[in-house]
Amino acid sequence: MDKDIKIAVLIDADNVPSTQVKEMMEEIAKYGNPTIKRIYGDWTKPQLGKWKNVLLENAINPIQQYGYTTGKNATDSAMIIDAMDILYSDKVNGFCLVSSDSDFTKLATRLRESRMLVLGMGEKKTPNPFIVACDKFIYLEILHNQSEEKENGKTKVKAPVQVDKINPKLIRLISSTISDLADDDGWAFMGDVGNLLQKKQPNFDSRNFGFQKLTPLVSSISNFEVERRIKLIYVRNKE
């Protein structure tokens, strides 16, 4: 975790499940220190009652927002207004917007224009405009991979959840990225490949395909050749 990066975590309670908050906060901690943690919703609604315990356990501040008009999502407006207030307070270096709603696309774009790191989290159904507006977007489904469960007194790691399949589009993306970075012999440093993949496609994550790291994912595809050089890993397209 980069402790110098202070992150404001803003959660849309209407559009994300309450079951993965612990894993979600652990994931956010990889990118910085979540100094502001707020969740927005109409807490008079019975369906949001399941959030109570997880909010206490993770020190997340619930913000009450009544639905003044039928069919309108007042939660979105409250989150956007708070985000702009936080932006101008100069208290954070980045934001994590947790929602599966495309209404936050413009907000993510505006925050990035102000040189803020913008992380997005949401379910696989999240519309693409919101995904590409973020620096990094993480599907909540893959966070199941990091959790453990107790069974007969023993710790059992849950099986990886695969939300995407390896397909020709993915192979072309990796291949073109390797070509962009390759030296005269066609080799590219795997770390640089991962960084450029993230810039090209914010929701790219090896865990989407059932792999914890990029190297095992690339190694599983016959189109690529992987070479280990002491502690460094390089990759190139096969001829």
C-alpha positions, 0 to 999 in steps of 0.5 A, spaced: 500 500 500 502 507 498 500 510 504 502 517 501 495 516 497 489 518 500 483 515 497 476 517 498 471 511 498 464 513 496 459 507 495 452 507 492 448 502 496 443 501 491 447 498 486 452 494 489 451 488 494 453 488 501 456 481 501 463 483 499 465 489 503 471 486 507 474 484 500 473 490 497 476 494 502 482 490 502 483 491 495 482 498 496 488 498 501 493 495 495 492 502 492 492 507 498 489 509 505 482 509 505 481 516 509 474 517 507 469 512 507 462 513 506 456 509 503 449 513 500 442 510 500 435 511 503 436 507 510 429 507 511 428 502 506 428 495 509 432 492 503 438 496 506 438 493 513 443 488 511 448 493 510 448 495 518 453 490 521 458 490 515 458 498 516 460 498 523 465 492 522 469 496 516 468 503 519 464 506 513 459 512 514 452 511 512 449 518 509 442 518 509 439 520 502 431 520 501 428 519 495 424 525 494 421 523 487 419 516 484 423 514 479 429 518 480 435 516 484 437 521 489 443 517 491 447 519 485 446 526 486 448 526 493 455 522 491 456 527 486 456 533 490 460 530 496 465 528 491 466 535 488 466 537 495 472 532 497 475 534 491 476 541 493 478 540 500 485 537 497 484 532 503 485 526 498 489 524 492 484 519 489 477 516 489 474 509 489 467 510 486 463 503 488 457 502 483 454 498 477 451 505 475 453 509 469 451 515 472 458 516 475 461 516 468 462 524 468 464 524 475 470 519 474 472 523 468 471 530 472 476 527 477 481 524 472 481 531 469 483 534 476 489 529 476 485 524 481 487 517 481 480 514 480 478 507 481 472 504 480 468 497 483 462 494 480 459 488 478 460 485 471 454 488 469 457 495 469 456 499 463 462 500 459 462 508 459 463 508 466 469 502 466 473 506 461 472 513 465 476 510 471 484 509 471 482 502 474 476 498 474 475 492 478 469 487 478 466 485 485 465 478 483 473 476 482 474 479 490 471 472 491 477 469 489 481 472 495 476 470 501 477 464 505 471 460 508 471 456 515 469 448 514 470 443 519 475 448 523 479 448 517 481 454 513 479 453 505 480 457 500 475 458 495 475 456 488 477 462 483 471 465 480 472 466 472 468 472 469 471 472 462 473 467 458 480 467 454 478 469 447 481 472 440 480 479 442 484 478 449 489 475 445 490 481 440 490 486 446 496 482 449 499 481 442 499 488 440 501 490 447 507 486 447 509 489 440 508 496 442 514 495 448 518 489 444 526 490 443 529 488 437 528 481 438 521 481 440 522 481 447 518 485 452 518 486 460 512 483 463 511 488 468 511 494 462 506 489 459 501 489 465 502 497 466 500 498 458 495 493 458 491 497 464 492 503 461 489 501 454 483 497 458 482 499 465 478 493 467 483 488 465 485 484 470 488 477 470 483 475 476 477 476 471 480 470 467 481 465 473 489 467 474 492 471 480 497 474 476 499 476 469 505 471 468 500 465 469 495 468 464 500 469 458 503 462 459 497 459 459 496 462 452 500 458 446 501 464 442 506 467 447 513 465 449 515 467 456 522 467 459 525 468 466 531 471 466 534 471 474 528 475 477 525 478 471 520 475 466 520 477 459 515 475 454 514 475 446 509 473 440 511 467 437 512 467 430 
